[in-house]
């Protein structure tokens, strides 16, 4: 594996990669199926058994991480998972219309989220509850989206966290435009520069919006980290139905570096994300990160994963649980006592109770709310539609049907 310094500038056309013999289709498919562990190119700093792995290229990006910081990352993942499980239960009880689980992807999201600075902008899809947590968005502010009462109540400018995007891959175009603006405004070029991070899944890489975003970010050297959470399943389609090569290798075709990291390793994800953001801040253009992880629950609460994947696969990935490996490391190296784990669990219980109480107490939105914020400025046409609709609703209140 080449060093981060070598990845700062893409290999020129006509280089060694251009003259290498192309693999056959059979070799490609065999290679994809052989990468269930992520392959030798996988960046990993913490094994599933909780052992620290030395990495000459990336150790320096987490050299400042203390035992207290590691406990903080553990706390983040535990709290975010509890929020996810509570919201999933609320949907099953009819309190939410739908929920999008992140179970198993906590390390990918917390590692990337904690790598970002307050000035960095994040563009999520609809599963980035952990990134929202890192950017200061309280879990209760997510509930309205899935209850159908609002589009998210947080301030995107203040938090630097864009609203959730339901249209698959569309956030990549939004992120590319924002990062281009950072470039045009001169907010890149040194270590204090800004950067943008865009999150999407492996299935989204088959959408045209993602590839269009790759093109624009590349040719304009936009400070944009494309963060692909490869959770192995695009709803019911496995990765080999999405690509003939590992996803991170697609970056080369657009002229910027790509890297694959163990998405169940919060320390490695933090290191690789910090490196990628630094590359962008310095004005070297975009980077693609493929976080190799696994979706341990359904795609959404409307999905039944037992129809398309084997239980043996799920059980194998449970052994790579992102939270457990940090817990084992903390215990093994005596960085945390049982009192710490108990306190985190108690905090998770309190957060779950707060989320549940908030959900039960959410007021019904006004009927005319759907007409609010359609445009940045008032529109006579929308105002007329609003009045007509409210008059129609008033007729039902009087018993007329």
GIGI-V759275 format. One record per pair of residues at least 6 apart in sequence whose C-alpha atoms are under 8 Angstrom apart, sorted by the first residue. I is the first residue (numbers start at 0). J is the second residue. D is the distance in Angstrom with one decimal. If there is no record, write none. Layout:
# GIGI-V759275
i:j:d
I:J:D
I:J:D
This chain:
# GIGI-V759275
i:j:d
0:40:6.4
2:56:5.9
3:56:6.6
3:274:7.6
6:256:5.6
7:256:7.2
7:278:6.4
7:283:6.4
8:255:7.3
8:256:7.6
8:283:7.0
9:251:7.5
9:254:5.8
9:255:5.4
9:256:6.2
10:254:7.8
24:243:8.0
27:243:6.1
27:244:6.6
28:239:7.2
28:243:6.5
31:239:6.5
31:243:7.4
31:244:6.8
31:245:6.9
32:239:7.7
37:259:7.8
37:261:7.2
37:291:6.5
40:259:6.7
41:259:5.3
41:260:5.1
41:261:6.1
42:259:6.4
42:260:4.5
42:261:5.9
42:267:6.6
43:52:6.9
43:54:7.9
43:260:6.5
43:261:5.5
43:264:6.7
43:267:5.4
44:51:5.7
44:52:4.6
44:53:6.4
44:54:6.9
44:58:7.9
44:264:7.0
44:266:6.3
44:267:5.1
45:51:4.7
45:52:5.8
45:264:5.9
45:266:6.8
45:267:7.1
45:324:7.4
45:325:7.9
46:52:7.1
46:264:7.4
46:324:7.1
47:264:8.0
47:318:6.9
47:319:4.9
47:320:7.0
47:321:7.6
47:323:7.9
47:324:5.3
48:319:8.0
48:324:5.8
48:327:7.2
49:323:7.8
49:324:4.3
49:325:6.0
49:326:7.7
49:327:5.4
49:328:4.7
50:328:6.5
51:328:7.9
57:267:7.9
57:270:6.1
57:271:6.9
57:274:7.9
58:270:7.3
60:270:4.9
60:271:7.6
60:273:6.6
60:274:6.8
61:266:7.3
61:269:7.4
61:270:5.6
66:329:7.9
66:334:5.9
67:334:7.9
69:325:7.8
69:329:7.9
70:329:7.6
70:334:8.0
70:335:7.5
72:109:7.2
72:110:7.8
72:265:7.5
73:322:6.5
73:325:6.4
73:326:7.1
74:343:6.2
75:109:6.9
76:105:5.5
76:106:6.7
76:109:6.7
76:129:7.7
76:322:6.5
77:322:7.0
77:343:7.5
77:344:7.7
77:347:7.1
78:343:7.7
78:346:7.6
78:347:5.2
78:350:7.5
79:105:7.2
79:128:7.2
79:129:5.9
79:132:7.4
80:101:7.6
80:102:6.5
80:105:7.0
81:347:6.1
81:348:7.8
81:350:8.0
81:351:6.6
82:138:7.1
82:347:7.9
82:350:7.3
82:351:6.0
82:354:7.5
83:100:6.1
83:101:6.7
83:102:7.1
83:128:7.9
84:100:7.8
84:102:7.9
85:351:6.1
85:354:7.7
85:355:7.4
86:95:7.8
86:98:6.8
86:354:7.9
86:355:8.0
87:98:5.9
87:99:7.8
87:100:7.0
87:300:7.4
89:95:6.1
89:355:7.5
90:96:6.2
90:97:5.9
90:98:6.4
90:300:7.6
91:300:8.0
94:146:7.0
94:358:7.2
94:359:7.5
95:142:7.6
95:145:5.6
95:146:4.5
95:147:7.9
96:145:5.7
96:146:5.2
96:147:6.9
97:145:5.5
97:146:7.3
97:299:7.1
97:300:5.9
97:301:7.2
98:145:6.2
98:299:5.8
98:300:5.6
99:125:7.0
99:126:5.8
99:298:6.5
99:299:4.5
99:300:6.6
100:126:6.7
100:296:6.5
100:297:6.9
100:298:6.9
100:299:6.2
100:300:7.7
101:126:6.1
101:127:7.5
101:128:7.4
101:294:6.9
101:295:8.0
101:296:7.6
102:294:6.3
102:295:5.5
102:296:6.0
103:263:7.4
103:292:7.3
103:293:6.0
103:294:5.6
103:295:5.4
103:296:7.9
103:320:6.6
103:321:6.8
104:228:8.0
104:230:7.7
104:262:7.1
104:263:6.7
104:292:6.4
104:293:6.6
104:294:6.6
104:321:7.6
105:129:6.4
105:263:7.5
105:321:6.9
105:322:7.7
106:262:6.2
106:263:5.2
106:264:5.8
106:265:4.3
106:268:7.2
106:321:5.7
106:322:7.4
107:228:7.3
107:262:4.7
107:263:6.2
107:264:7.2
107:265:6.2
107:268:6.0
107:290:6.4
107:292:7.5
108:127:6.8
108:128:8.0
108:129:5.2
108:130:5.3
109:129:5.7
109:130:6.1
109:133:6.8
109:265:6.8
109:269:7.9
110:265:4.9
110:266:6.6
110:267:7.7
110:268:4.9
110:269:4.1
110:270:7.9
110:272:7.4
111:130:7.4
111:268:6.1
111:269:5.6
111:272:5.5
111:273:7.9
112:129:7.4
112:130:4.8
112:131:7.9
112:133:5.3
112:134:7.0
113:133:6.1
113:269:6.9
114:269:5.6
114:270:7.7
114:272:5.9
114:273:5.3
115:273:7.4
115:276:7.6
117:134:7.5
117:158:7.6
117:159:7.2
118:159:6.9
118:193:6.2
118:194:7.8
119:159:6.6
119:193:5.6
119:194:5.1
119:195:5.4
119:196:7.5
120:159:4.7
120:160:6.0
120:161:7.6
120:194:6.7
120:195:4.7
120:196:6.3
121:159:6.2
121:160:4.9
121:161:6.2
121:174:7.9
121:195:5.9
121:196:4.9
121:197:5.8
121:198:7.8
122:160:6.3
122:161:5.1
122:162:7.5
122:163:7.7
122:170:6.1
122:171:7.6
122:173:7.7
122:174:6.1
122:195:7.8
122:196:6.3
122:197:4.7
122:198:6.2
123:130:8.0
123:160:7.6
123:161:6.7
123:162:7.2
123:163:5.6
123:164:6.6
123:170:6.8
123:197:6.2
123:198:5.1
123:199:7.0
124:163:5.4
124:164:4.8
124:165:6.4
124:167:7.2
124:168:7.5
124:170:6.6
124:198:6.1
124:199:5.8
125:163:5.2
125:164:5.8
125:165:5.9
127:198:7.6
128:138:7.4
128:141:8.0
131:137:7.5
131:138:7.9
131:160:7.0
132:138:7.0
134:158:5.9
134:159:7.1
134:160:6.6
135:158:6.4
136:153:6.6
136:158:7.1
138:354:7.2
139:354:5.9
139:357:6.8
139:358:7.7
140:151:6.0
140:152:5.6
140:153:6.5
141:151:5.9
141:152:7.7
142:151:7.8
142:358:7.1
143:149:5.0
143:150:6.7
143:151:6.2
143:152:7.9
144:150:5.0
144:151:5.7
148:363:7.4
148:364:5.9
150:162:7.3
150:163:7.8
151:162:6.4
151:163:7.6
154:160:7.9
155:161:5.1
155:162:6.8
164:170:6.1
167:203:5.9
167:206:7.5
168:199:6.6
168:203:5.3
168:204:7.5
168:206:6.3
168:207:7.9
168:208:5.6
168:209:5.5
169:208:5.8
169:209:7.3
170:197:7.2
170:198:8.0
171:197:6.2
171:198:7.8
171:199:7.9
171:208:6.6
171:209:5.6
171:212:5.6
171:225:8.0
172:208:6.2
172:209:6.9
172:211:7.1
172:212:4.9
174:195:7.0
174:196:7.5
174:197:6.1
174:212:7.9
174:223:7.4
175:212:5.6
175:213:7.8
175:215:6.7
175:216:5.5
175:221:7.0
175:223:6.9
176:216:8.0
177:195:7.7
178:194:6.9
178:195:5.9
178:216:7.6
178:221:5.2
178:222:5.6
178:223:5.9
179:216:6.9
179:219:6.7
179:220:7.7
179:221:4.9
179:222:7.3
181:187:6.9
181:193:7.1
181:194:7.5
181:221:7.5
181:222:7.4
182:220:7.6
182:221:5.9
182:222:6.9
182:282:7.9
186:192:5.4
186:193:5.7
187:193:5.8
187:194:7.5
187:222:7.3
187:279:7.5
187:280:5.1
187:281:6.0
187:282:5.4
188:280:6.0
188:281:4.3
188:282:4.6
189:280:6.0
189:281:4.6
189:282:7.3
190:277:6.7
190:280:6.1
190:281:6.1
191:280:7.1
192:280:4.7
192:281:6.9
193:222:7.5
193:279:8.0
193:280:5.6
194:222:5.0
194:223:6.0
194:224:7.6
194:276:6.2
194:279:6.0
194:280:5.7
195:222:6.2
195:223:4.8
195:224:6.2
195:276:7.9
196:223:5.7
196:224:4.7
196:225:6.1
196:226:6.7
197:223:7.3
197:224:6.3
197:225:5.1
197:226:5.7
198:225:6.5
198:226:4.9
198:227:5.9
198:228:7.3
199:225:7.9
199:226:6.5
199:227:5.1
199:228:6.2
200:227:5.3
200:228:4.9
200:229:5.7
200:230:7.2
200:233:7.5
201:227:6.2
201:228:6.3
201:229:4.7
201:230:6.9
201:231:7.1
201:232:7.3
201:233:6.3
201:238:7.1
201:241:7.6
201:246:7.7
202:232:7.2
202:233:4.3
202:234:7.7
202:238:7.8
202:241:6.7
203:209:6.9
203:233:7.8
204:210:7.3
204:241:7.7
205:241:6.4
213:253:6.6
214:253:6.3
215:221:7.9
216:222:7.7
216:223:6.9
216:284:7.2
216:285:6.3
217:253:6.5
217:254:6.6
217:255:6.7
217:284:6.3
217:285:6.2
219:284:7.5
220:282:6.9
220:283:6.3
220:284:3.7
220:285:6.3
221:279:7.4
221:282:7.6
221:284:5.0
221:285:5.8
222:276:7.8
222:278:7.9
222:279:4.2
222:280:6.1
222:282:6.4
222:283:7.3
222:284:5.2
222:285:5.4
223:276:7.8
223:279:6.3
223:284:7.0
223:285:4.7
223:286:6.6
224:275:6.5
224:276:6.5
224:279:7.3
224:285:5.6
224:286:4.9
224:287:5.9
224:288:7.2
225:285:7.3
225:286:6.1
225:287:4.7
225:288:6.1
226:287:6.1
226:288:4.9
226:289:6.3
226:290:7.2
227:287:7.4
227:288:6.0
227:289:4.9
227:290:6.0
228:262:7.5
228:289:6.1
228:290:4.9
228:291:6.6
228:292:6.8
229:289:6.4
229:290:5.8
229:291:5.2
229:292:5.8
229:293:7.1
230:291:6.6
230:292:4.8
230:293:3.9
230:294:5.0
231:237:5.7
231:238:5.3
231:291:8.0
231:292:7.2
231:293:5.9
231:294:7.2
232:238:6.1
232:293:8.0
232:294:7.4
233:298:8.0
234:298:5.5
234:302:7.8
235:304:7.2
235:307:6.0
235:308:8.0
246:289:6.6
247:257:4.9
247:258:5.5
247:259:6.0
247:287:6.3
247:288:6.4
247:289:5.3
248:257:6.0
248:258:7.5
249:257:7.4
250:256:5.8
250:257:5.2
250:286:7.6
250:287:6.2
251:257:7.0
255:284:7.2
255:285:6.2
255:286:6.0
255:287:7.7
256:285:7.5
256:286:5.3
256:287:6.4
257:286:5.8
257:287:4.5
257:288:5.8
257:289:7.6
258:287:6.4
258:288:5.1
258:289:6.2
259:288:5.9
259:289:4.7
259:290:6.0
259:291:6.7
260:267:6.7
260:268:6.3
260:271:7.2
260:288:7.2
260:289:6.2
260:290:5.0
260:291:6.0
261:267:6.7
261:268:6.9
261:290:5.9
261:291:5.1
261:292:6.7
262:268:6.2
262:290:4.3
262:291:4.7
262:292:4.6
263:291:7.4
263:292:5.6
263:319:6.9
263:320:6.7
263:321:4.6
264:321:5.9
264:324:8.0
265:321:7.1
268:290:7.5
271:288:8.0
272:288:7.8
275:286:6.1
275:288:8.0
278:284:7.3
278:285:7.8
278:286:7.8
279:285:6.0
279:286:7.4
293:316:7.1
295:313:6.5
295:316:7.8
295:317:7.8
296:304:7.5
297:303:6.2
297:304:5.5
298:304:7.5
329:335:5.5
330:336:7.1
366:389:7.6
367:385:6.5
367:388:7.9
367:389:6.8
370:381:6.8
370:382:7.8
370:385:6.3
373:381:8.0
394:400:7.3
